[in-house]
């Protein structure tokens, strides 16, 4: 594979890529949580008229869709572009504090006469 040219910059992720990644992560977490909660509820209260597999699938699908939806929106909002003014304000807030010399109106202690 040839080397990347010196002036070429890699393209950043798009908003759609961020949305897709958030939806995949949220759906995965939601399906796992739905499996756990669905299994506990089925063991505790029974499967009902739908049967075990259909009830468990409904828990998993509902939880996966909900988590995926909110995680996709959150990932897009969280990684939205930041204005240059906000970046500058953040950089100023992270600077090391300036330590200034203390100057009083009194002469130094060694030059005082008692």
Number of C-alpha atoms within 10 A of each C-alpha: 3 4 5 9 7 6 6 7 8 7 6 7 8 10 15 11 12 20 20 18 17 22 24 18 16 23 25 18 18 24 23 15 17 22 20 14 16 22 19 13 15 16 11 9 8 13 17 10 8 10 11 15 12 13 19 21 15 15 22 24 16 15 24 24 17 15 22 25 18 14 23 22 15 17 19 19 13 10 11 11 9 8 8 9 9 10 11 11 10 11 10 11 10 9 8 7 8 6 6 6 6 5 8 7 5 7 9 9 7 6 7 8 5 3
